[in-house]
């Protein structure tokens, strides 16, 4: 019984891996056939600065345009535009304060 369950689990994992790989290959092919479409998304940047009291201070740095690709998966080292649009606030954390 356990052996059968293990085989089905292995088959399921193999099927998920094959489907994921096929989705990435199809996305890459469509990305290249469309001429590697790129876009930009306006992103707000914030910085977290630790104070000597131990509390953080949050400062708005500004808005910048971040390049992204019009694809389902990251291509060419850039995030997909749908992901960047969902994460329009970027936070950067500085180190601990010097006493």
Secondary structure, 3 states (H helix, E strand, C coil): CHHHHHHHHHHHHHHHHHHHHHHHHHHHHHHHHCCCCEEEEEEEEEEEEECCCCCEEEEEEEEEEEEEECCCCCECCECEHHHHHHCCEEEEECCCCCC
